[in-house]
């Protein structure tokens, strides 16, 4: 049994740097901006999200205002009850003032309870509406971003945006708004009432202000960095987990479990350390607030007791002061909790705003040309394309594929065949030149029109959760069961589908892992046939088929490709034989062009050599 390589091996050193690379990728979303720019961008996003619910927010503010007015009135009523409602027994036995004060306290308590209930119901509904909008907006935007974006933006980061970042915003909406408004109203209202009750005693109580301001400002600055770090570290954990699970077969086949566990333990430890730093901040801030509060109460009790002894303040005023001071310092701990959620949510908003501000590489045309009845002519007019700047994949491609013609692209790996397919489907735009469909620049076509007209089937066909029938009608949701079965019959997939436990209703999960690779491609062919495009592009689409399945597909292709333009990219020359025309590509250029039979009959050239080698391999 093999063991992991020692930690001082070159492989181990490279993997120890993995977390740094991954962190750079994630932090790269934000590295081009300053903290002020990030904050401005997240505030803009938050403003956009809250704008449709401004009226609801005003109602919430009013409800919180009523609740806090009721709560702040209670210490003052206690003061009135002590000073006027409980006179010396020898002077009066009239309890009406006391009963009146008790009644008012009861009214304030009921008002506070009702307003609290209204706030929780309305704020809960508003929070869920905003979260629904965020999820919809992020999902919609991710879907419209080009394949080039998704090539560089890992699936783990996508999941992190939709889960942990949205959850952080939910926590802020759930408790942060209430805590902030309540704290602000309580601090301002309490400070005002303290001065109204007694100026001298109020000024003594407010001497704690500078210490509170310094401690709060320190916590605000430190927590901003700390909570941004926690968002970045949790994204690292999600990225590694998702990618390991997506590639679990490769992980197990190459016995990568120990190494992947080491990497996961490393990023998980980073996340733990970031959270510990956040907890340590709170551990200093909250006790510090309580210490300042208790010292202030002690000073006020000492000085207020002296004033009461001198007859300058009443016992009721002193009691109200002590109650108000308790209310004054309680929101400070709530502010610390709000900063926890706010800083975490701010970091999440920065991440989300970075994604939502990402401009699509392939924007929709501002003045689209309608494509009513596509014929399927494809033309590449002096097309140049580069994945990396200065490294052309297609140096200068001129190519015309007439409508209804089946063209096979052959050549060695890296010759540019798949690039031609991606440009024809507008998964990328050419660096120079024009790709035309029926004489129209594909950049001037609506994405929906182009996708209906041109369909790409690859060797890595994704089956979504749902039934086999749902996967076949993926490109035409309105198709009937009869349409689905007709497509399966035409492609030669009906037999194996009927043999499944529930036939067409058999549920597919885990990307279609319950069916073979060949069966997945047959389903993908049926999906493309049902979509009925004018142009069908098959990119190595028969590479995963066994010989019997390939023969079924070849027979079906005669029907599928009839009357439509087809571009077939294949290494198997058995698939190429059905083509009207063969294009041999090399280094992004077409080096041979002709009918398969003509190129073979010439007995010279690259295609003839490929055909001769293929025949010999079958002998």
C-alpha positions as CSV (number, residue, x, y, z in Angstrom):
1,X,0.0,0.0,0.0
2,X,1.4,3.4,-1.0
3,X,1.9,6.2,1.4
4,X,1.8,10.0,0.8
5,X,5.1,11.5,-0.3
6,X,7.1,13.1,2.5
7,X,6.3,16.7,3.3
8,X,9.6,17.9,2.0
9,X,9.1,16.6,-1.5
10,X,8.7,19.0,-4.4
11,X,5.1,17.9,-4.9
12,X,4.4,18.6,-1.3
13,X,6.0,22.0,-1.5
14,X,3.8,22.8,-4.6
15,X,0.7,21.7,-2.8
16,X,1.6,23.7,0.3
17,X,1.5,26.7,-2.0
18,X,-1.9,25.8,-3.2
19,X,-3.7,27.7,-0.6
20,X,-1.8,30.8,-1.5
21,X,-2.6,30.5,-5.2
22,X,-6.3,29.8,-4.4
23,X,-6.3,32.8,-2.0
24,X,-4.8,35.0,-4.8
25,X,-7.5,33.8,-7.2
26,X,-10.3,34.7,-4.7
27,X,-8.7,38.0,-3.6
28,X,-8.0,38.8,-7.2
29,X,-11.7,39.7,-7.5
30,X,-11.0,42.7,-5.2
31,X,-7.3,43.4,-5.7
32,X,-7.8,46.1,-8.3
33,X,-9.8,48.3,-6.0
34,X,-9.1,50.2,-2.8
35,X,-11.1,49.6,0.3
36,X,-13.1,52.8,-0.3
37,X,-13.9,51.6,-3.8
38,X,-15.1,48.3,-2.5
39,X,-17.2,49.9,0.1
40,X,-18.7,52.2,-2.4
41,X,-19.5,49.4,-4.7
42,X,-21.1,47.3,-2.0
43,X,-23.2,50.3,-0.8
44,X,-24.4,50.8,-4.4
45,X,-25.5,47.2,-4.6
46,X,-27.2,47.4,-1.2
47,X,-29.0,50.6,-2.4
48,X,-30.1,48.9,-5.6
49,X,-31.5,46.0,-3.6
50,X,-33.3,48.1,-1.0
51,X,-34.7,50.7,-3.5
52,X,-37.9,48.7,-4.5
53,X,-38.8,48.4,-0.8
54,X,-38.3,51.9,0.4
55,X,-41.9,52.2,1.5
56,X,-41.6,49.0,3.5
57,X,-38.4,50.3,5.1
58,X,-40.1,53.5,6.1
59,X,-42.9,51.5,7.8
60,X,-40.3,49.5,9.6
61,X,-38.5,52.6,10.8
62,X,-41.8,54.0,12.1
63,X,-42.6,50.7,13.9
64,X,-39.2,50.6,15.5
65,X,-39.6,54.3,16.5
66,X,-42.9,53.5,18.2
67,X,-41.4,50.5,20.0
68,X,-38.4,52.5,21.3
69,X,-40.5,55.5,22.4
70,X,-42.6,53.0,24.4
71,X,-39.5,51.4,25.9
72,X,-37.8,54.7,26.7
73,X,-40.9,56.0,28.4
74,X,-40.9,53.3,31.1
75,X,-38.0,54.6,33.2
76,X,-39.5,58.1,33.1
77,X,-42.8,56.6,34.3
78,X,-41.0,54.8,37.1
79,X,-39.5,58.1,38.1
80,X,-43.0,59.7,38.2
81,X,-44.4,56.7,40.1
82,X,-41.7,57.1,42.8
83,X,-41.8,60.9,43.1
84,X,-45.6,61.5,42.7
85,X,-47.3,58.2,42.9
86,X,-45.8,57.1,46.3
87,X,-46.1,60.1,48.6
88,X,-45.5,59.8,52.3
89,X,-48.4,57.9,53.9
90,X,-48.9,60.5,56.5
91,X,-49.7,63.1,53.8
92,X,-52.1,61.2,51.6
93,X,-53.5,57.8,51.1
94,X,-54.6,58.6,47.5
95,X,-53.4,55.8,45.2
96,X,-54.8,57.3,42.0
97,X,-51.5,58.9,40.8
98,X,-49.7,55.5,41.4
99,X,-52.5,53.6,39.6
100,X,-52.3,56.1,36.7
101,X,-48.6,55.6,36.4
102,X,-49.0,51.8,36.5
103,X,-51.6,52.0,33.8
104,X,-49.4,54.0,31.6
105,X,-46.5,51.5,32.1
106,X,-48.9,48.8,31.1
107,X,-49.9,50.7,28.0
108,X,-46.3,51.3,27.1
109,X,-45.5,47.6,27.6
110,X,-48.4,46.4,25.4
111,X,-47.5,49.0,22.7
112,X,-43.9,47.8,22.8
113,X,-45.0,44.1,22.4
114,X,-47.4,44.8,19.6
115,X,-44.9,47.0,17.7
116,X,-42.2,44.3,18.2
117,X,-44.5,41.7,16.7
118,X,-45.3,43.9,13.7
119,X,-41.7,44.6,13.2
120,X,-40.6,40.9,13.2
121,X,-43.4,39.9,10.8
122,X,-42.7,42.8,8.3
123,X,-38.9,42.6,8.6
124,X,-39.0,38.9,8.1
125,X,-41.1,39.2,4.9
126,X,-38.9,42.0,3.6
127,X,-35.7,40.1,4.3
128,X,-36.9,37.1,2.5
129,X,-38.0,39.2,-0.5
130,X,-34.6,40.9,-0.7
131,X,-32.8,37.5,-0.5
132,X,-35.0,36.1,-3.2
133,X,-34.1,39.1,-5.4
134,X,-30.4,38.6,-4.7
135,X,-30.4,34.9,-5.5
136,X,-32.4,35.5,-8.7
137,X,-30.1,38.3,-9.8
138,X,-26.9,36.4,-9.1
139,X,-28.2,33.2,-10.8
140,X,-29.4,35.2,-13.8
141,X,-26.1,37.1,-14.1
142,X,-24.0,33.9,-13.8
143,X,-26.0,32.3,-16.6
144,X,-25.4,35.2,-18.9
145,X,-21.7,35.4,-18.4
146,X,-19.6,33.8,-21.1
147,X,-17.9,30.4,-21.0
148,X,-14.6,32.3,-20.8
149,X,-15.7,33.7,-17.4
150,X,-16.7,30.3,-16.1
151,X,-13.4,28.9,-17.3
152,X,-11.5,31.1,-14.9
153,X,-14.2,31.3,-12.1
154,X,-14.3,28.0,-10.3
155,X,-17.6,26.3,-9.4
156,X,-16.7,26.4,-5.7
157,X,-16.5,30.2,-5.9
158,X,-19.9,30.3,-7.7
159,X,-21.4,28.2,-4.9
160,X,-19.8,30.4,-2.3
161,X,-21.4,33.5,-3.8
162,X,-24.9,31.8,-3.8
163,X,-24.6,30.2,-0.3
164,X,-22.3,31.6,2.3
165,X,-22.3,35.2,1.0
166,X,-26.1,35.3,0.7
167,X,-26.4,33.8,4.2
168,X,-24.2,36.6,5.5
169,X,-26.5,39.2,4.0
170,X,-29.5,37.3,5.5
171,X,-28.0,37.5,9.0
172,X,-27.6,41.3,8.6
173,X,-31.1,41.7,7.4
174,X,-32.5,39.5,10.1
175,X,-30.9,41.2,13.1
176,X,-28.6,44.0,11.9
177,X,-31.2,46.5,10.8
178,X,-33.2,46.1,14.0
179,X,-30.1,46.3,16.1
180,X,-28.7,49.4,14.4
181,X,-31.9,51.4,14.4
182,X,-32.7,50.4,18.0
183,X,-29.2,51.3,19.1
184,X,-29.2,54.7,17.4
185,X,-32.6,55.6,18.8
186,X,-31.8,54.4,22.3
187,X,-28.4,56.2,22.4
188,X,-29.8,59.5,21.2
189,X,-33.0,59.2,23.2
190,X,-31.4,58.1,26.4
191,X,-28.7,60.8,26.2
192,X,-31.3,63.5,25.7
193,X,-33.5,62.2,28.5
194,X,-30.5,62.1,30.9
195,X,-29.8,65.8,30.3
196,X,-33.5,66.6,30.6
197,X,-33.8,64.8,33.9
198,X,-30.8,66.6,35.4
199,X,-28.1,68.4,33.6
200,X,-25.3,68.0,36.1
201,X,-25.9,64.3,36.6
202,X,-26.4,63.8,32.9
203,X,-23.1,65.4,32.1
204,X,-21.4,63.1,34.6
205,X,-23.1,60.1,33.0
206,X,-22.0,61.2,29.5
207,X,-18.3,61.5,30.5
208,X,-18.0,57.9,29.3
209,X,-18.6,59.1,25.7
210,X,-15.0,59.5,24.6
211,X,-14.0,56.1,25.9
212,X,-17.0,54.5,24.2
213,X,-16.2,56.3,20.9
214,X,-12.6,55.2,20.9
215,X,-13.4,51.6,21.7
216,X,-16.2,51.5,19.1
217,X,-13.9,53.0,16.4
218,X,-11.1,50.5,17.2
219,X,-13.6,47.6,16.9
220,X,-15.0,49.0,13.6
221,X,-11.6,49.2,11.9
222,X,-10.3,45.9,13.2
223,X,-13.5,43.9,12.4
224,X,-13.6,45.2,8.8
225,X,-10.4,43.4,8.0
226,X,-11.2,40.4,10.1
227,X,-14.6,39.7,8.6
228,X,-13.3,40.2,5.1
229,X,-10.7,37.5,5.8
230,X,-13.4,35.1,7.1
231,X,-15.4,35.5,3.8
232,X,-12.2,34.7,1.8
233,X,-11.3,31.7,3.9
234,X,-14.7,30.1,3.8
235,X,-14.6,30.5,0.0
236,X,-11.3,28.6,0.0
237,X,-13.0,25.8,2.0
238,X,-15.9,25.6,-0.4
239,X,-13.8,25.7,-3.5
240,X,-11.6,22.8,-2.4
241,X,-14.5,20.8,-1.2
242,X,-16.6,21.2,-4.4
243,X,-13.7,20.5,-6.7
244,X,-12.7,17.4,-4.8
245,X,-16.2,16.1,-4.9
246,X,-16.7,16.9,-8.6
247,X,-13.5,15.0,-9.4
248,X,-14.1,12.2,-6.9
249,X,-13.4,9.5,-9.5
250,X,-10.0,10.9,-10.3
251,X,-9.3,11.5,-6.6
252,X,-10.0,7.9,-5.8
253,X,-8.3,6.5,-8.9
254,X,-5.1,8.3,-8.2
255,X,-5.4,7.8,-4.4
256,X,-5.4,11.5,-3.8
257,X,-7.5,11.3,-0.6
258,X,-4.6,11.8,1.9
259,X,-3.2,14.8,0.0
260,X,-6.6,16.4,-0.6
261,X,-7.3,15.9,3.1
262,X,-4.1,17.7,4.0
263,X,-5.1,20.6,1.7
264,X,-8.6,20.7,3.1
265,X,-7.2,20.6,6.7
266,X,-4.9,23.5,5.8
267,X,-7.7,25.8,4.4
268,X,-10.1,24.7,7.1
269,X,-7.5,25.7,9.7
270,X,-7.1,29.1,8.0
271,X,-10.9,29.6,8.3
272,X,-10.8,28.5,11.9
273,X,-8.0,31.0,12.6
274,X,-9.9,33.8,10.9
275,X,-13.0,33.1,13.0
276,X,-10.9,33.0,16.2
277,X,-9.5,36.4,15.4
278,X,-13.1,37.7,15.0
279,X,-14.1,36.1,18.4
280,X,-11.1,37.7,20.1
281,X,-12.1,41.1,18.9
282,X,-15.6,40.6,20.3
283,X,-14.0,39.2,23.5
284,X,-12.2,42.5,24.0
285,X,-15.0,44.8,22.8
286,X,-18.0,43.5,24.7
287,X,-16.4,43.2,28.2
288,X,-14.8,46.6,27.5
289,X,-18.3,48.1,27.0
290,X,-19.6,46.4,30.1
291,X,-16.7,47.7,32.1
292,X,-17.2,51.3,31.0
293,X,-20.9,50.9,31.6
294,X,-20.6,49.5,35.1
295,X,-18.0,52.1,36.1
296,X,-20.3,54.9,34.8
297,X,-23.2,53.5,36.8
298,X,-21.1,53.3,39.9
299,X,-20.0,57.0,39.5
300,X,-23.6,58.1,38.8
301,X,-24.8,56.2,41.8
302,X,-22.2,57.8,44.0
303,X,-22.7,61.3,42.7
304,X,-26.5,60.9,42.4
305,X,-26.7,59.6,45.9
306,X,-24.8,62.6,47.2
307,X,-27.1,65.0,45.2
308,X,-30.2,63.1,46.6
309,X,-28.8,63.4,50.1
310,X,-28.4,67.2,49.5
311,X,-31.9,67.3,48.1
312,X,-30.9,68.5,44.7
313,X,-32.4,65.4,42.9
314,X,-35.3,63.1,43.9
315,X,-35.0,59.4,44.4
316,X,-37.2,58.9,41.4
317,X,-34.8,60.9,39.2
318,X,-31.9,58.8,40.5
319,X,-33.8,55.5,39.8
320,X,-34.7,56.7,36.3
321,X,-31.0,57.6,35.7
322,X,-29.9,54.1,36.7
323,X,-32.5,52.5,34.5
324,X,-31.6,54.7,31.5
325,X,-28.0,54.0,31.9
326,X,-28.7,50.3,31.7
327,X,-30.6,51.0,28.5
328,X,-27.8,53.2,27.3
329,X,-25.2,50.5,27.5
330,X,-27.3,47.6,26.3
331,X,-27.3,48.8,22.7
332,X,-23.5,49.0,22.7
333,X,-23.3,45.2,22.9
334,X,-26.0,45.0,20.2
335,X,-23.8,47.3,18.1
336,X,-20.9,44.8,18.5
337,X,-23.2,42.1,17.3
338,X,-24.3,44.4,14.5
339,X,-20.7,45.0,13.5
340,X,-20.1,41.3,13.4
341,X,-23.0,40.7,11.0
342,X,-22.4,44.0,9.1
343,X,-18.7,43.4,8.4
344,X,-19.4,39.9,7.3
345,X,-22.3,41.1,5.1
346,X,-20.1,43.9,3.8
347,X,-17.4,41.5,2.7
348,X,-20.1,39.3,1.1
349,X,-21.6,42.3,-0.7
350,X,-18.1,43.1,-2.0
351,X,-17.9,39.6,-3.5
352,X,-21.4,39.7,-4.9
353,X,-21.0,43.2,-6.3
354,X,-17.7,42.1,-8.0
355,X,-19.6,39.3,-9.8
356,X,-22.6,41.5,-10.7
357,X,-20.4,44.2,-12.0
358,X,-18.7,41.7,-14.3
359,X,-19.5,42.7,-17.8
360,X,-20.4,39.8,-20.2
361,X,-17.7,39.1,-22.7
362,X,-20.4,38.5,-25.3
363,X,-22.9,41.3,-24.9
364,X,-26.3,41.2,-26.5
365,X,-26.5,43.5,-29.6
366,X,-28.2,46.9,-29.0
367,X,-29.8,46.7,-32.5
368,X,-30.3,43.0,-33.1
369,X,-31.1,41.6,-36.6
370,X,-34.0,39.2,-36.5
371,X,-33.4,35.6,-37.6
372,X,-36.8,34.4,-38.7
373,X,-36.1,31.2,-40.8
374,X,-32.4,30.3,-40.7
375,X,-31.1,28.3,-43.6
376,X,-27.7,27.5,-41.9
377,X,-25.0,28.9,-44.1
378,X,-21.9,29.5,-42.0
379,X,-19.0,31.7,-43.2
380,X,-15.7,32.6,-41.6
381,X,-14.4,35.8,-43.1
382,X,-10.7,36.4,-42.4
383,X,-11.2,35.2,-38.8
384,X,-8.3,35.5,-36.4
385,X,-8.7,34.1,-32.8
386,X,-6.4,34.1,-29.7
387,X,-7.1,32.5,-26.3
388,X,-4.0,34.2,-25.0
389,X,-2.8,37.5,-26.4
390,X,-0.1,37.1,-29.1
391,X,-0.7,33.3,-29.5
392,X,-3.1,32.9,-32.5
393,X,-5.1,29.6,-32.6
394,X,-6.7,30.6,-35.9
395,X,-4.2,33.0,-37.8
396,X,-6.5,33.8,-40.8
397,X,-9.5,31.5,-41.5
398,X,-11.6,31.9,-44.6
399,X,-14.3,29.2,-44.8
400,X,-17.8,28.9,-46.3
401,X,-20.1,26.0,-45.4
402,X,-23.3,26.2,-47.6
403,X,-26.7,25.5,-46.0
404,X,-27.5,21.8,-45.8
405,X,-23.9,20.6,-46.2
406,X,-22.3,18.2,-43.8
407,X,-18.6,19.1,-43.2
408,X,-16.1,17.0,-41.2
409,X,-13.2,18.7,-39.5
410,X,-10.2,16.4,-38.9
411,X,-6.7,17.1,-37.7
412,X,-4.4,16.6,-34.8
413,X,-5.1,17.8,-31.3
414,X,-4.7,21.6,-31.1
415,X,-5.3,22.1,-34.8
416,X,-8.2,24.5,-34.0
417,X,-11.2,22.3,-34.8
418,X,-13.0,22.9,-31.5
419,X,-12.2,26.6,-31.7
420,X,-14.1,26.7,-35.0
421,X,-17.1,25.1,-33.3
422,X,-17.0,27.6,-30.4
423,X,-16.8,30.6,-32.7
424,X,-19.7,29.3,-34.8
425,X,-21.8,29.0,-31.7
426,X,-20.6,32.3,-30.3
427,X,-19.1,30.9,-27.1
428,X,-16.3,33.3,-28.0
429,X,-16.0,36.2,-30.4
430,X,-13.1,36.4,-33.0
431,X,-10.2,38.6,-32.2
432,X,-10.4,39.9,-35.8
433,X,-12.7,39.1,-38.7
434,X,-16.4,38.1,-38.8
435,X,-18.4,34.9,-38.3
436,X,-21.6,35.0,-40.3
437,X,-24.8,32.9,-40.2
438,X,-26.9,33.3,-43.3
439,X,-24.9,36.4,-44.1
440,X,-25.5,38.1,-40.7
441,X,-22.7,38.7,-38.2
442,X,-23.5,36.4,-35.2
443,X,-22.7,39.4,-32.9
444,X,-25.8,41.1,-34.3
445,X,-28.1,38.2,-33.5
446,X,-30.0,37.8,-30.3
447,X,-28.5,35.1,-28.1
448,X,-31.9,33.3,-28.0
449,X,-32.2,33.3,-31.9
450,X,-28.6,32.0,-32.3
451,X,-29.1,29.2,-29.7
452,X,-32.2,28.1,-31.5
453,X,-30.5,28.1,-34.8
454,X,-27.1,26.5,-33.8
455,X,-26.8,23.6,-31.4
456,X,-23.4,22.2,-30.2
457,X,-23.2,18.6,-28.9
458,X,-19.9,17.8,-27.2
459,X,-18.3,14.6,-25.8
460,X,-18.9,15.8,-22.2
461,X,-22.7,15.9,-22.2
462,X,-24.3,17.0,-19.0
463,X,-27.4,15.3,-17.8
464,X,-29.4,17.3,-15.3
465,X,-31.3,16.0,-12.3
466,X,-34.7,14.8,-13.5
467,X,-36.1,12.1,-15.8
468,X,-34.6,10.9,-19.0
469,X,-37.7,12.5,-20.7
470,X,-36.9,15.9,-19.0
471,X,-33.3,15.8,-20.3
472,X,-34.4,15.1,-23.9
473,X,-36.9,18.0,-23.9
474,X,-34.2,20.2,-22.3
475,X,-34.0,22.5,-25.3
476,X,-37.7,22.3,-26.1
477,X,-39.6,22.2,-22.8
478,X,-43.0,22.4,-24.5
479,X,-42.4,19.1,-26.4
480,X,-44.9,16.4,-25.8
481,X,-44.1,12.8,-24.7
482,X,-44.8,11.7,-28.2
483,X,-42.2,14.2,-29.5
484,X,-39.7,13.0,-27.0
485,X,-40.1,9.4,-28.0
486,X,-40.0,10.2,-31.7
487,X,-36.7,11.9,-31.1
488,X,-35.3,8.9,-29.2
489,X,-36.5,6.6,-31.9
490,X,-34.8,8.6,-34.6
491,X,-31.5,8.7,-32.8
492,X,-31.6,5.0,-31.8
493,X,-31.9,5.7,-28.1
494,X,-35.4,4.3,-27.6
495,X,-34.3,0.7,-27.0
496,X,-32.0,1.4,-24.1
497,X,-34.4,3.9,-22.5
498,X,-37.3,1.4,-22.6
499,X,-35.0,-1.1,-20.9
500,X,-34.4,1.3,-17.9
501,X,-36.4,0.6,-14.7
502,X,-38.9,3.3,-15.3
503,X,-38.3,3.9,-19.0
504,X,-38.5,7.5,-20.0
505,X,-39.4,8.4,-16.4
506,X,-36.2,7.0,-15.0
507,X,-34.6,9.6,-12.7
508,X,-31.1,10.8,-13.5
509,X,-28.8,12.0,-10.8
510,X,-25.1,13.0,-10.3
511,X,-24.7,14.2,-13.9
512,X,-26.1,11.0,-15.3
513,X,-23.8,8.7,-13.4
514,X,-26.4,5.9,-13.4
515,X,-26.2,5.5,-17.2
516,X,-23.1,4.7,-19.3
517,X,-21.1,7.4,-21.2
518,X,-22.4,6.1,-24.5
519,X,-26.0,6.2,-23.3
520,X,-25.5,9.8,-22.0
521,X,-24.4,10.8,-25.5
522,X,-27.4,9.1,-27.1
523,X,-29.6,11.2,-24.8
524,X,-27.7,14.3,-25.9
525,X,-28.2,13.4,-29.5
526,X,-32.0,13.0,-28.9
527,X,-32.0,16.3,-27.1
528,X,-30.3,18.0,-30.1
529,X,-32.6,16.3,-32.6
530,X,-35.7,17.4,-30.7
531,X,-34.4,21.0,-30.6
532,X,-34.4,20.9,-34.5
533,X,-31.6,23.5,-35.2
534,X,-30.6,24.7,-38.6
535,X,-27.0,24.0,-37.7
536,X,-25.8,21.0,-35.7
537,X,-22.2,20.9,-34.5
538,X,-20.9,17.6,-33.2
539,X,-17.6,18.1,-31.3
540,X,-16.1,14.6,-30.7
541,X,-19.6,13.6,-30.0
542,X,-19.2,9.9,-30.8
543,X,-15.9,9.5,-28.9
544,X,-17.5,7.8,-25.9
545,X,-19.7,5.4,-27.8
546,X,-18.9,1.7,-28.1
547,X,-19.0,0.1,-31.5
548,X,-22.7,-1.1,-31.4
549,X,-23.8,2.3,-30.1
550,X,-21.7,4.1,-32.7
551,X,-23.3,2.1,-35.5
552,X,-26.7,3.0,-34.2
553,X,-25.8,6.7,-34.1
554,X,-24.2,6.6,-37.6
555,X,-27.5,5.2,-39.0
556,X,-29.5,7.8,-37.1
557,X,-27.2,10.6,-38.2
558,X,-28.3,10.0,-41.8
559,X,-31.8,11.1,-40.7
560,X,-30.7,13.8,-38.2
561,X,-28.4,15.6,-40.6
562,X,-30.7,15.6,-43.6
563,X,-31.8,19.1,-44.5
564,X,-29.6,20.9,-42.1
565,X,-26.0,22.2,-41.9
566,X,-23.7,20.0,-39.9
567,X,-20.1,20.3,-38.7
568,X,-18.7,17.0,-37.4
569,X,-15.4,17.1,-35.5
570,X,-14.1,13.6,-35.0
571,X,-11.0,11.4,-34.8
572,X,-13.0,8.3,-35.8
573,X,-13.0,8.2,-39.6
574,X,-16.1,6.0,-39.5
575,X,-18.0,9.1,-38.4
576,X,-16.3,11.2,-41.1
577,X,-17.6,8.9,-43.9
578,X,-21.1,10.4,-43.8
579,X,-19.8,13.9,-44.5
580,X,-20.2,15.7,-47.9
581,X,-16.9,17.4,-47.4
582,X,-13.8,17.0,-45.3
583,X,-11.6,19.8,-44.0
584,X,-8.1,18.9,-42.7
585,X,-6.8,21.5,-40.3
586,X,-3.3,22.1,-39.1
587,X,-2.1,24.9,-36.9
588,X,-5.4,26.8,-37.4
589,X,-5.3,26.6,-41.2
590,X,-7.2,24.4,-43.7
591,X,-4.6,22.3,-45.5
592,X,-7.0,20.0,-47.4
593,X,-10.6,20.5,-48.6
594,X,-12.7,18.0,-50.6
595,X,-15.1,15.1,-50.7
596,X,-14.0,12.1,-48.6
597,X,-13.9,9.8,-51.6
598,X,-11.9,12.3,-53.6
599,X,-9.3,12.8,-50.9
600,X,-8.9,9.1,-50.4
601,X,-8.7,8.4,-54.1
602,X,-5.9,10.9,-54.5
603,X,-3.9,8.5,-52.3
604,X,-1.7,11.4,-51.1
605,X,-2.1,14.0,-48.5
606,X,-2.9,14.0,-44.8
607,X,-6.5,12.7,-45.0
608,X,-5.4,9.8,-47.2
609,X,-2.7,8.9,-44.7
610,X,-5.2,9.1,-41.9
611,X,-7.6,6.8,-43.8
612,X,-4.9,4.3,-44.7
613,X,-3.8,4.1,-41.0
614,X,-7.4,3.7,-39.9
615,X,-8.0,0.8,-42.4
616,X,-4.8,-0.9,-41.2
617,X,-6.0,-0.6,-37.6
618,X,-9.2,-2.5,-38.5
619,X,-7.4,-5.3,-40.2
